Amino acid sequence: MTEAAMTENSKIPEYAERVLHVAELIPRGRVMTYGDVAEWLEEGGPRQVGRVMALYGGAVPWWRVVRSDGVLLPGHEQRALAHYREEGTPLRGASRAAQGHIPRVDMARARWDGPVGDEPADEPGYEPWDGDG
């Protein structure tokens, strides 16, 4: 079991472990939406995935699981933006109306369809999550 699969002294739910595993599979510079993760798992929905990420996502590349509109996670915009820039994640410029003029993820270019046969190494640019960043 990975460190992501454990909280301070208790095991996390099996569904949460599965969500975190998918987050770990997403290649650098790519994203999946909360709904994409739920659909790929064939269980739960965007809200359930979002709840798992809120409770347990700190141990995985949480910035790679995003809202379907590409808006950055409120309260974590600057941290996410730093990760996106470091990984080369496609971004769209912020509109003048956007609070703080924060860009959003370019979903058309950054969205990943998920691992084929649970083998992410077949995807160009795949690098396993090493816990840094």
C-alpha positions as a printed NumPy array, in Angstrom:
array([[  0.   ,   0.   ,   0.   ],
       [  1.331,   3.434,  -0.885],
       [  1.707,   6.325,   1.537],
       [ -1.202,   7.921,  -0.284],
       [ -3.304,   4.995,   0.857],
       [ -2.857,   5.755,   4.515],
       [ -3.925,   8.593,   6.718],
       [ -2.384,   9.27 ,  10.082],
       [ -3.25 ,   5.9  ,  11.638],
       [ -6.173,   4.64 ,   9.638],
       [ -6.743,   3.098,   6.259],
       [ -8.634,   5.192,   3.728],
       [-11.702,   3.805,   1.949],
       [-11.133,   1.549,  -1.045],
       [-12.886,   3.976,  -3.406],
       [-10.595,   6.785,  -2.277],
       [ -7.571,   4.591,  -2.866],
       [ -8.777,   3.918,  -6.418],
       [ -9.309,   7.641,  -7.1  ],
       [ -5.817,   8.448,  -5.823],
       [ -4.348,   5.699,  -7.99 ],
       [ -5.898,   7.285, -11.095],
       [ -4.521,  10.696, -10.072],
       [ -1.058,   9.125,  -9.852],
       [ -1.39 ,   7.747, -13.393],
       [ -2.08 ,  11.105, -15.051],
       [  1.042,  12.128, -16.983],
       [  2.884,  15.38 , -16.356],
       [  1.327,  18.233, -18.294],
       [ -2.046,  16.481, -18.606],
       [ -5.258,  16.563, -16.573],
       [ -8.467,  14.646, -15.989],
       [-11.676,  16.162, -14.68 ],
       [-13.372,  14.932, -11.53 ],
       [-16.043,  13.468, -13.799],
       [-13.449,  11.804, -16.047],
       [-11.976,  10.003, -13.035],
       [-15.404,   8.809, -11.877],
       [-16.286,   7.686, -15.399],
       [-12.999,   5.839, -15.806],
       [-13.557,   4.077, -12.464],
       [-17.19 ,   3.384, -13.43 ],
       [-18.176,   4.407,  -9.92 ],
       [-19.231,   7.574,  -8.124],
       [-19.408,  10.97 ,  -9.713],
       [-17.54 ,  14.278,  -9.836],
       [-18.568,  15.254,  -6.318],
       [-17.359,  11.981,  -4.826],
       [-14.03 ,  12.31 ,  -6.62 ],
       [-13.756,  15.928,  -5.473],
       [-14.41 ,  14.885,  -1.878],
       [-11.701,  12.213,  -2.065],
       [ -9.24 ,  14.725,  -3.495],
       [-10.124,  17.266,  -0.793],
       [ -9.609,  14.747,   2.01 ],
       [ -6.709,  12.65 ,   0.718],
       [ -5.317,  14.268,  -2.447],
       [ -2.311,  15.959,  -0.862],
       [ -0.227,  12.799,  -1.27 ],
       [ -0.716,  12.652,  -5.067],
       [ -0.44 ,  15.18 ,  -7.929],
       [ -3.783,  16.789,  -6.996],
       [ -3.405,  19.593,  -9.563],
       [ -3.883,  17.065, -12.359],
       [ -7.528,  16.441, -11.331],
       [ -9.502,  19.555, -12.261],
       [-12.889,  21.115, -12.802],
       [-14.356,  20.537, -16.259],
       [-14.125,  24.253, -17.088],
       [-10.376,  24.334, -16.341],
       [-10.73 ,  26.917, -13.554],
       [ -8.011,  26.431, -10.947],
       [ -8.895,  25.129,  -7.498],
       [ -9.99 ,  28.105,  -5.386],
       [ -7.481,  28.871,  -2.671],
       [ -4.78 ,  26.819,  -4.393],
       [ -4.46 ,  28.733,  -7.67 ],
       [ -0.855,  29.852,  -7.246],
       [  0.397,  26.419,  -6.157],
       [ -1.434,  24.727,  -9.027],
       [ -0.216,  27.325, -11.509],
       [  3.388,  26.718, -10.454],
       [  2.935,  22.972, -11.084],
       [  1.283,  23.571, -14.46 ],
       [  4.061,  25.867, -15.603],
       [  6.758,  23.469, -14.419],
       [  5.076,  20.54 , -16.208],
       [  4.171,  22.445, -19.363],
       [  0.417,  21.972, -18.932],
       [ -1.44 ,  23.93 , -21.643],
       [ -3.103,  27.006, -20.157],
       [ -5.512,  29.623, -21.48 ],
       [ -5.03 ,  33.265, -20.661],
       [ -7.332,  34.776, -18.115],
       [-10.03 ,  37.145, -19.203],
       [-10.081,  40.63 , -17.761],
       [-13.175,  39.618, -15.805],
       [-11.353,  36.708, -14.132],
       [-10.569,  37.412, -10.51 ],
       [ -6.837,  38.029, -10.179],
       [ -6.435,  37.367, -13.907],
       [ -5.564,  33.721, -13.162],
       [ -5.278,  31.547, -16.286],
       [ -7.195,  28.303, -16.558],
       [ -6.243,  24.89 , -17.916],
       [ -6.746,  24.587, -21.679],
       [ -8.986,  21.536, -21.488],
       [ -8.985,  20.885, -25.24 ],
       [ -5.213,  20.401, -25.18 ],
       [ -4.508,  19.163, -21.656],
       [ -7.276,  16.61 , -21.098],
       [ -6.121,  13.009, -20.858],
       [ -8.435,  10.095, -21.627],
       [ -6.885,   7.803, -19.066],
       [ -4.615,   4.831, -19.153],
       [ -5.194,   2.181, -21.774],
       [ -5.253,  -1.19 , -20.078],
       [ -3.997,   0.504, -16.886],
       [ -0.6  ,   0.924, -18.544],
       [  0.264,   4.633, -18.427],
       [  3.827,   4.06 , -19.648],
       [  2.368,   3.777, -23.174],
       [  1.425,   7.458, -23.022],
       [  3.962,   9.978, -24.344],
       [  5.418,  12.063, -21.558],
       [  4.419,   9.669, -18.772],
       [  6.56 ,   9.929, -15.677],
       [  5.493,   8.203, -12.476],
       [  4.704,  10.457,  -9.517],
       [  7.734,  10.548,  -7.222],
       [  6.172,  12.633,  -4.457],
       [  8.138,  15.801,  -5.269],
       [  6.714,  19.045,  -6.459]])
